[in-house]
Amino acid sequence: MSVRTDLTLQQLRVIAAVHEAGGFTAAARDLLVAQSSLSRTVAEVERRLGTPLFERTTRRLEPTPAGREVVAAARRAVDAVEAELRHVEGYLAGRTGRVRIATLPSLAAILLPGVVSAFRAEHPQVELVIEDALSGEVLERVRGGVVDLAVTVVSAAPDPLADLAVTPVATDRFCCVVPPAHRFAGRRVLGWNELAGEAFIAFDRTTSIRQHVDASLSAAGVVPRQVVAARNIAAVAGLVAADLGVSVVPGLVLPLMGFAGVRHVVLDEPAAHRTMAVVRAAARPLSPIAAAFVSALTDPALARPALPEQARWLDVS
């Protein structure tokens, strides 16, 4: 016997319903269809399979040996389809799915955790994947579709952003970090021009911090005496704490340097800030759950966690 496998989902539902209800009348009532229609459906499935599926006893329909196998297969198939449809329904409603986010290491450590925690509490079935990378790599992952969106620094970004949708979400202010015994340590504010000739611990040229600091130093006409360059925030903090020089970092980075015991002084004249934004491919629509995560970052009506002293959320309403 050659078994046809092109039975419809509705036919499988009927087979399972007849078995569970124990008869055509009860099954027709459960499925809200006419009993005659349901009987014809069962007869058609039996014709296609070439074997009876049910036999009538004194009280109810009982499956034949072949019927038990078909009912079990029908139930598995219907359950699997319904589970997938529930997943799709949840995806469309923004309750399920996966959101892939590229971001800078300092933003992954300071800006995002509170938002992610609150978002997961509201959307426990959502998977959030956060990938930290350097600024250029972050934008390339957005453009290449590797991630759904990025949270990154966009002020002084060297790459053109015309192909990307950019929504600013936060800003922070640049500060000078110094050893505890440094003559700047007791100051409240500091001018950029006061860094002229100062022993300086720079960030690596591949970092977004270096791009901002170089632009601000150049605008102020200041050339510090660079001692060494490092890519890692902890390395810069350790070098400053060892009294090898001072450095300049944005406000969101300051908590990551606390272990080293360094002090910070706000840089003024002029004040320098950087802007963090949600960035996505303008031509690529977001999934409902990704759009919900963007709202968690950008909607001032939603509770957003407190940021360090030299950083603040932006009102983008």
Salt bridges, closest charged atoms under 4 A:
ASP6 OD2 - ARG4 NH2 2.71
ASP6 OD1 - ARG48 NH1 3.45
GLU20 OE2 - ARG75 NH1 2.61
GLU44 OE2 - ARG47 NH2 2.72
GLU44 OE2 - ARG48 NE 3.02
GLU62 OE2 - ARG60 NE 3.54
ASP79 OD1 - ARG75 NH2 3.09
GLU82 OE2 - ARG13 NH1 2.61
GLU127 OE1 - ARG98 NE 3.72
GLU131 OE1 - ARG141 NH1 3.03
GLU140 OE2 - ARG143 NH1 3.57
ASP148 OD1 - ARG100 NH2 3.34
ASP163 OD2 - ARG143 NE 2.84
ASP172 OD1 - ARG274 NE 2.90
GLU194 OE2 - ARG187 NH2 2.82
GLU198 OE2 - HIS182 NE2 2.75
GLU198 OE1 - ARG183 NH2 2.80
ASP214 OD2 - ARG205 NH1 3.86
ASP214 OD2 - ARG210 NE 2.82
ASP268 OD2 - ARG173 NH2 3.43
